[in-house]
Amino acid sequence: MPEGPQNARLPAAPEAGFAETRPDARDAAPRWSFGQRLALAYGAVSLLIILCAGAFSAWQASLLTTRSEELALAETRRLAERVGGTLARAAQGIATLAVAEPLARGAEGCGALLNAAHLTMDAEIRHLFVTGPDGRVLCATLPGAAGRLADSPTLRTIQRTGRPANGLIGEAGLGLQGVIGVGHPLRRNGQPVGAVTAALSVEELRGTAAGEPAAIPGLRAWLLDAAGGSLSLLGPQGPIPALPEALHASFAAPQPVGAGHAAHGGTFFLKARVTDDLTLVATLPQHMLRAGAPLEVALPPLLLALILLLGMGALFWAVRRSVIAPLEAAARRLEAGEPLLPPGDDGPPAEVAGLLRRLAATRTSRDDAAALRDALLAEAQHRIRDHLALVATFLRLQERQLSDHAALQALRAAQGRILAIGTSYEMLDDGPGGLVSLEGVLGRLARALAARDLTEGNATGIQMDLRPIEVPADVAVRTALIMNELVTNALRYAFIGRAPGTVRIVLRPLAPAEGAAGAGFTLLVSDNGAGMPDQPRRGLGMTVVDSLLRGIDARIERLPGPGTAFLVTWAGGGGEG
């Protein structure tokens, strides 16, 4: 039977001279003085305070700007509600006139009805009209309008849809400008026979609208009807600007209901619903919505930050002058071999000088002790590897003297466990700080198991997919032992009575857990063999695995088939030591 890598010569321990050079390497590295570290801490804290003050100022400015935008939107909606209320009252009065059937009263009776109704309506209603089915005016409060053909957007909408219209701009054909039309159809026996309409003066609506929103400087408003007509309602007279698509999208959104807003080109646009046929569009320069001058917003938090920085600076200066500077001066004199306290110097007190003397005396002994410890540890590791190799040799010699199959299997299992431990110690010097390359340990062990145990079962080989990861030595030893038990069992029993197959080993690192000393890993050992029963008989191998898992606070789970697969998870952190 091939002996595998058990006979491989273990690397010699590092020479003691290596340990002796480590303190010098540490001393050669640049070190920051305590005063420099204190200055760095002060600078970092100062930067953090300034950043916090700036972030608070930006947050406060954004909050105030958002509140200004919400106020402007609320005022725009309130203005739209005032105009909408006026149009709703006009529409209610027109609907009442329609019920009175003015066409049935004749021209004189119709005119008297309109004049009487006009006296009871709001001042914003400029004129009332009753038109016949041909669109000609039968009677009106506007002198000279009777008999003329009315061609207004309101009348055309009523004739086209047969429904009331509320809020269409313009009364073309009757000599009226700057008006908004409200109308209601007249019916007889269910058939349209005319319409009654009202023209509302935009000038009167401007007086109504000039109340509450006037407190917002720079606010301008227009009325926009469904046909695209517009009239200036608030602010200087002028055409309505081009509206951005974002404003229409915001207006169509469900929140807030019947209103929308968008910013474009330094202008803040607002849109609110007046009636189904009329909307109100307002604009406001964006700088008017800002929280104020940047200095006004940032001044209070910056003043507070400046006070904190001055207080911390005074504290750090006092600590450096009273504590750090005397200690640094004494340390420089001590390293230069000069008297610790020159005559007449009122430097550090005697307690500080004595402490520095004791620290200087103990530094040399500390470095020597560290070098001796490293040398002894390397020698102990070297002897452990040699002893493990010697024990493995004895077991192989004993194996050749046995004919009992059970005893032979027990000896080979013991050899595998010794091999796993020896492989881990062989690579202990390869990793920094006592860490071991786990993928190297498992790779060497897997190759040794393949060379030794492939002849025992019906397996064709071991497939490995190992990612690099470094773990403490005790974790590496126990993990190698766990893999030895799982792989050995798969090689010997997974393919009995079946076609040849392979054993697969997959090692993957995990992200470091909070508070852990290092990253964890997952180890998957699987085969494509017959698979274990749902309730397998628990032998010595799985008992050993459970004990090893508890030692490093890891867990194992059996994954569903085909074949047999075990997943070992170690979450990270230190080993037992």
Protein Blocks (a to p, Z undefined) as FASTA:
>chain_A
ZZbjmlpccdddddfklmmmmmmmmmmpccddfklmmmmmmmmmmmmmmmmmmmmmmmmm
mmmmmmmmmmmmmmmmmmmmmmmmmmmmmmmmmmmmmmnommlnojmlmmmmmmmmmmmm
cfklmbdcdddfkopafbdcbehkgopacddfklmmmmmnopacehiehjehjlpahiac
ddddddeehiafbdcdddddfklmmmmmmmmmmmpghiacddddfkopacdfbdcedddd
dddfklmmmmmpmbdehiacddeehiacddddfblmbccdddddfklmpgbjfklmmmmm
mmmmmmmmmmmmmmmmmmmmmmmmmmmmmmmmmmnopafbaghiacddfklmmmmmmmmm
mmmmmmmmmmmmmmmmmmmmmmmmmmmmmmmmmmmmmmmmpcbfklmmmmmmmmmmmmmm
mmmmmmmmmpghhiacfklmmmmmmmmmmmmmmmmmmcfbdcdddddddddfklmmmmmm
mmmmmmmmmmmmmmgoiacdddddddddddddehiabdcdddddddfbebpafbdcddfk
lmmmmmmmmmnopaddddddehjddddddebdcdeZZ
